[in-house]
Amino acid sequence: MADGATQIKRGRKFDQVLEGARKVFMADGYEGASVDDIAKSAEVSKATLYSYFPDKRLLFMEVARIECCRQTEHALEIIDMAQPVRDVLCNMCQHMMKFFLSPFGQRVFRICVAESDRFPELGREFYESGPGHVAASIMSYFDSAIERGELKIEDRRLAAHQLIELCKADLFPRLIFGIDTEFSDAEIDHVVTGAVDLFLARYAA
């Protein structure tokens, strides 16, 4: 695939191509994913694949965008927002950390960093649908928690991003720099508990 195109064409088999690409990217990563494998997984010809996504990076970023939105919506569906604020925040952080530490989450991060200089529009689009979308969902929860008198936050956007970054403490850098490749549930719980405790020390009403 060419590397310079920045336009996505939509059509009848668009979703079919994305689902096939998602399976291959999740299994083989970005570098390991071949056009032949993606076309075969999507059950389309290579010509059809190229007609929708002439750039492999565009295809990967679109898959990443949709996967991030899917993860966020799934978390919102299963988290009981009526629970005590500490329980809700712990559940949110657990879901965020699982994505950050997943093989797919790592690939998304590495590709965004590697290609952001040459393709800044991809970085912006992914940010809006990934971290930006997550932050917006957290801010929406903040509104209800503030109204109930559970939280006291003046800058909701800053607070949302602070919570996201607290979830990356310790484990995420160790993973990105190749120091460790797997973490136990106890290690993840330890970071989540610390993140929520620190957040509530600042913002609990």
C-alpha positions as CSV (number, residue, x, y, z in Angstrom):
1,M,0.0,0.0,0.0
2,A,1.1,3.6,-0.7
3,D,2.1,5.7,2.3
4,G,1.0,9.2,1.2
5,A,-2.7,9.1,0.7
6,T,-4.9,10.6,3.4
7,Q,-8.4,10.1,2.0
8,I,-10.7,7.2,3.0
9,K,-13.4,6.0,0.5
10,R,-16.5,4.5,1.9
11,G,-18.7,2.0,0.2
12,R,-20.7,-1.2,0.4
13,K,-17.9,-3.3,1.7
14,F,-16.3,-0.7,3.9
15,D,-17.3,-2.4,7.2
16,Q,-16.3,-5.8,5.8
17,V,-12.8,-4.5,5.0
18,L,-12.5,-3.0,8.5
19,E,-13.5,-6.1,10.3
20,G,-11.1,-8.3,8.2
21,A,-8.3,-5.8,8.9
22,R,-9.1,-5.7,12.6
23,K,-8.7,-9.5,12.9
24,V,-5.3,-9.4,11.1
25,F,-3.9,-6.4,13.0
26,M,-5.0,-7.9,16.3
27,A,-3.3,-11.2,15.4
28,D,-0.2,-10.1,13.6
29,G,0.4,-6.4,14.5
30,Y,1.0,-3.6,12.1
31,E,4.2,-4.7,10.6
32,G,3.2,-8.3,10.3
33,A,-0.1,-7.6,8.6
34,S,0.1,-8.1,4.9
35,V,-2.3,-6.8,2.2
36,D,-2.9,-10.4,1.1
37,D,-3.9,-11.5,4.6
38,I,-6.2,-8.6,5.1
39,A,-7.9,-9.0,1.8
40,K,-8.4,-12.7,2.5
41,S,-9.7,-12.1,6.0
42,A,-12.1,-9.5,4.7
43,E,-13.1,-11.8,1.8
44,V,-12.5,-9.0,-0.8
45,S,-10.0,-8.6,-3.6
46,K,-6.9,-6.6,-3.2
47,A,-8.3,-4.1,-5.7
48,T,-11.3,-3.5,-3.5
49,L,-9.1,-3.1,-0.5
50,Y,-6.9,-0.6,-2.2
51,S,-10.0,1.3,-3.4
52,Y,-11.0,1.9,0.2
53,F,-7.6,2.3,1.8
54,P,-4.6,3.0,-0.5
55,D,-2.6,3.6,2.6
56,K,-1.9,0.9,5.2
57,R,-1.5,3.5,7.9
58,L,-5.0,4.9,7.2
59,L,-6.5,1.4,7.5
60,F,-4.7,0.8,10.8
61,M,-5.7,4.1,12.2
62,E,-9.4,3.6,11.2
63,V,-9.4,0.2,12.8
64,A,-7.7,1.7,15.9
65,R,-10.3,4.6,16.1
66,I,-13.2,2.2,15.9
67,E,-11.7,-0.2,18.4
68,C,-11.1,2.7,20.9
69,C,-14.7,3.8,20.5
70,R,-15.9,0.2,21.0
71,Q,-13.8,-0.2,24.1
72,T,-15.2,3.0,25.6
73,E,-18.8,2.3,24.8
74,H,-18.5,-1.2,26.2
75,A,-17.1,0.2,29.5
76,L,-19.9,2.7,29.7
77,E,-22.5,0.0,29.2
78,I,-21.2,-2.3,31.9
79,I,-20.1,0.2,34.6
80,D,-22.9,1.1,37.0
81,M,-22.6,4.9,37.2
82,A,-24.9,5.0,40.2
83,Q,-22.3,3.2,42.4
84,P,-20.2,5.2,44.9
85,V,-17.8,7.5,43.1
86,R,-14.7,5.5,44.2
87,D,-16.1,2.2,42.8
88,V,-17.0,3.9,39.5
89,L,-13.5,5.5,39.1
90,C,-11.9,2.1,39.9
91,N,-13.9,0.4,37.3
92,M,-13.1,3.1,34.7
93,C,-9.4,2.9,35.5
94,Q,-9.4,-0.9,35.2
95,H,-10.9,-0.7,31.7
96,M,-8.4,2.0,30.7
97,M,-5.5,0.0,32.0
98,K,-6.5,-3.2,30.2
99,F,-6.5,-1.3,26.9
100,F,-3.3,0.5,27.6
101,L,-1.5,-2.8,28.4
102,S,-3.1,-4.8,25.6
103,P,-1.1,-5.8,22.5
104,F,-3.4,-3.7,20.4
105,G,-3.2,-0.7,22.7
106,Q,0.6,-0.9,22.5
107,R,0.6,-1.0,18.7
108,V,-1.7,2.0,18.5
109,F,0.6,4.0,20.7
110,R,3.7,3.0,18.9
111,I,2.3,3.8,15.5
112,C,0.9,7.1,16.6
113,V,4.2,8.2,18.0
114,A,6.2,6.9,15.0
115,E,4.0,8.5,12.3
116,S,2.8,11.7,14.0
117,D,5.4,13.8,12.3
118,R,4.7,12.7,8.8
119,F,1.0,12.2,9.2
120,P,-0.2,14.7,11.9
121,E,-3.8,14.5,10.6
122,L,-3.9,10.8,11.6
123,G,-2.6,11.6,15.1
124,R,-5.3,14.3,15.5
125,E,-8.1,12.0,14.3
126,F,-7.0,9.2,16.6
127,Y,-6.6,11.5,19.5
128,E,-10.1,12.8,19.1
129,S,-11.6,9.3,18.8
130,G,-9.3,7.7,21.4
131,P,-8.0,9.7,24.4
132,G,-10.3,12.6,23.5
133,H,-13.4,10.4,23.4
134,V,-12.4,8.7,26.7
135,A,-11.9,12.1,28.4
136,A,-15.3,13.3,27.2
137,S,-16.9,10.2,28.7
138,I,-15.2,10.7,32.0
139,M,-16.1,14.4,32.0
140,S,-19.8,13.4,31.5
141,Y,-19.6,11.2,34.6
142,F,-17.9,14.1,36.5
143,D,-21.0,16.2,35.8
144,S,-23.3,13.8,37.5
145,A,-20.9,13.2,40.4
146,I,-20.5,16.9,40.9
147,E,-24.2,17.4,40.9
148,R,-24.6,14.7,43.6
149,G,-22.0,16.5,45.7
150,E,-19.4,13.6,45.4
151,L,-16.7,15.5,43.5
152,K,-15.6,19.1,43.4
153,I,-13.9,19.9,40.2
154,E,-13.3,23.3,38.5
155,D,-11.5,22.2,35.4
156,R,-13.2,18.9,34.3
157,R,-11.1,18.5,31.2
158,L,-7.8,18.7,33.1
159,A,-9.1,16.4,35.8
160,A,-10.2,13.8,33.2
161,H,-6.8,13.7,31.6
162,Q,-5.1,13.6,35.0
163,L,-7.0,10.5,35.8
164,I,-6.1,8.9,32.5
165,E,-2.4,9.7,33.0
166,L,-2.5,8.3,36.6
167,C,-3.5,5.0,35.1
168,K,-0.3,4.9,33.0
169,A,2.0,5.2,36.1
170,D,4.7,2.6,36.4
171,L,3.3,-0.3,34.3
172,F,2.8,1.4,31.0
173,P,6.4,2.9,30.8
174,R,7.8,-0.5,31.8
175,L,5.8,-2.1,29.0
176,I,6.6,0.4,26.3
177,F,10.3,0.3,27.0
178,G,10.4,-3.5,27.0
179,I,11.3,-3.9,30.7
180,D,8.3,-6.2,31.3
181,T,5.8,-7.7,29.0
182,E,3.1,-9.0,31.4
183,F,1.6,-7.8,34.6
184,S,-0.5,-9.6,37.3
185,D,-4.0,-8.6,38.3
186,A,-2.5,-7.6,41.7
187,E,0.0,-5.2,40.0
188,I,-2.8,-3.6,37.9
189,D,-5.1,-3.3,41.0
190,H,-2.2,-1.6,42.9
191,V,-1.9,1.1,40.2
192,V,-5.6,1.5,40.0
193,T,-6.0,1.9,43.7
194,G,-3.2,4.4,43.9
195,A,-4.6,6.4,40.9
196,V,-8.1,6.6,42.4
197,D,-6.9,7.4,45.9
198,L,-4.6,10.2,44.6
199,F,-7.4,11.6,42.4
200,L,-10.0,11.6,45.2
201,A,-7.5,13.2,47.6
202,R,-7.6,16.2,45.2
203,Y,-11.1,16.2,43.9
204,A,-13.4,14.5,46.5
205,A,-16.0,16.9,47.8
